[in-house]
């Protein structure tokens, strides 16, 4: 037995499907907000910050879904 954590590499089917469905839903909602904001905000610097925020929020949503779905495969979820 190792004194260090070793992931089990398990990916339950329900968790995987929740990650895929939730990821698509989060991406669609965030994309609509991003498109609306970019369309009406003419400042390039704010658009750059919005792009960073879009990526951070999508990453946070996917990380939360991976945690809730108990996905423990580092190659799949990072």
N, C-alpha and C positions, 0 to 999 in steps of 0.2 A: 504494500500500500504506500503510495507516494504522499509526502506531506504537502504537495501542491495540488491545486484543483485541476482536474482533467475533465473536459466536457464529455457527456455521454454520446454526443453526435446524434441525438434523437430528434426526429421531426414528425410529430403527430400529424396525421392527415387533417384533422379539424383545425389545428393551429396553422398549418400551411395554407389551407383554404381561407381562413380568416385573414391571414397576412396578405394574400393576393387580393381578396375582395376589398378589404379595408384600405389597402394601398392604392388600389384603383379609385376608390371613392374619395380618399383624401387628396389624391392627385387631381381629380376632376374639380373638386371644390376649390382647392388652392389655385388651380390654373384659371378658373373663372374669375376669382378675386384678383389674381395677378394681371390677367388680360384687361379687366375693367380699370385697374389702377394705372397700368401703363398707357392705356388709351387716353385717360383724362389728366395724367400728370406729365407735363412737357419737360420736366427737368431730368436730364440724364443721370445726375448723381443720385437722385431719389430712386430712379428706376434700377440703378445698380444695387442700392440697398434693398429694394424690394426683391430683386433676384436672389440676393443672399438670404433674405428672410424666407423666401419660398423654399429654398433648398434646406435651410435649417428646420423649418416646420415640417416639411415632408420627411426628413430624416428622423425627427423626433416622433412623428406619428408611426413610422415604420418600426422604430425601436420599441415603442410602447406596445405595438401589436405583436412583435416578436416575443416580448416579455410575457404578455398576456396569453399567447398561444403556447408558451413553454417550448419554444424552439431553441435547441441547444447545439446546433451544428454551426461552428464558427465559419466554415466555408460558405454556408448559405446565408447567414444573417450578419456576419462580420463581427 
